[in-house]
């Protein structure tokens, strides 16, 4: 199943730990960016994802910065967007988190496709 092209990537859910799909490291100039992707749950139950990024310096990751939780289902592809601002040039990995099962998330498998990053 894919939103565009022939393939998407599955991020498995887990009841006990968060799972993350990350991009390769990219260096971004200071400014405001919009990270966008399409997501779909793989089963009839609703699922959640959380978009964000993590700074990387000298091969070590810093603190994750996330947007809001997005509720998704398997009735079609849902576009998720996250806007963030960097105050200086920063190397980051873009991240899609599939949160563990809790009061606010189901820990179900999701499909991710057609990610983009745009400077505003």
C-alpha positions in Angstrom: 0.0 0.0 0.0 1.4 3.4 -0.9 0.2 7.0 -1.0 2.5 7.8 -4.0 4.7 5.5 -6.1 4.8 1.8 -5.3 5.9 1.5 -1.7 5.5 2.9 1.8 7.4 2.1 5.0 5.8 0.3 7.9 6.6 1.5 11.4 5.6 -1.3 13.8 3.7 -0.5 16.9 4.7 -1.8 20.3 2.8 -1.8 23.6 5.9 -1.2 25.7 8.2 1.2 23.8 8.1 4.0 21.3 9.3 3.2 17.7 10.8 5.8 15.5 11.5 6.2 11.8 14.3 8.7 11.2 15.8 10.4 8.1 19.4 10.5 7.4 21.3 13.5 9.0 20.7 16.8 7.2 22.1 20.2 8.0 19.6 23.0 7.9 20.1 26.8 8.0 18.4 28.9 10.7 14.8 29.4 9.8 11.3 27.9 9.9 10.5 24.6 8.3 7.5 22.4 7.6 7.9 18.7 7.8 5.0 16.8 6.2 4.2 13.2 5.4 1.3 10.9 4.8 0.3 8.1 7.2 -2.2 5.3 7.5 -3.0 2.8 10.2 -2.6 -0.9 9.0 -5.6 -2.3 11.0 -9.2 -1.1 11.7 -8.1 0.4 15.1 -7.0 4.0 15.3 -3.3 4.7 15.7 -1.2 7.7 16.5 2.0 9.3 15.2 4.0 12.2 16.4 6.2 14.2 14.0 9.4 15.9 15.0 13.2 16.1 14.8 16.3 15.4 16.8 19.5 17.5 16.6 22.7 15.6 16.0 26.2 16.8 17.0 29.4 14.9 16.7 27.5 11.7 16.2 25.4 12.1 19.4 21.7 12.9 19.4 20.2 15.7 21.5 16.7 16.0 22.9 13.8 15.1 20.6 11.5 17.9 19.7 7.9 16.8 18.7 4.7 18.3 17.4 1.3 17.2 18.5 0.0 13.6 18.3 -2.0 12.9 15.2 -4.8 10.4 15.3 -5.0 8.3 12.2 -7.1 5.4 10.9 -7.0 2.9 8.0 -9.8 4.6 5.9 -7.3 6.4 3.8 -4.1 8.4 4.0 -3.8 11.3 6.4 -1.4 14.2 5.9 0.5 15.1 9.0 2.5 18.4 9.2 4.9 19.8 11.8 6.3 23.3 11.7 9.5 24.1 13.7 12.1 26.9 13.9 15.8 26.6 14.2 17.7 29.6 15.7 21.0 28.6 14.1 22.4 26.1 11.5 21.7 22.7 12.9 22.2 19.1 11.8 19.0 17.1 12.4 17.3 13.8 11.7 13.6 14.2 11.0 11.5 11.7 13.0 8.1 10.0 12.9 7.4 8.5 16.3 4.9 5.6 16.7 4.1 5.9 20.4 3.8 2.9 22.7 0.4 1.9 24.1 -0.9 4.3 26.7 -3.9 6.4 27.7 -3.4 8.5 24.6 -2.0 6.0 22.0 -2.8 2.5 20.8 0.7 1.3 19.8 -0.5 0.0 16.4 1.4 -0.5 13.1 1.4 2.5 10.7 2.4 3.1 7.1 4.4 6.3 6.2 4.9 7.7 2.7 5.8 10.8 0.7 7.7 12.8 3.4 8.8 16.4 2.5 10.6 19.2 4.2 10.0 22.8 3.1 11.7 26.0 4.3 9.1 28.7 4.9 
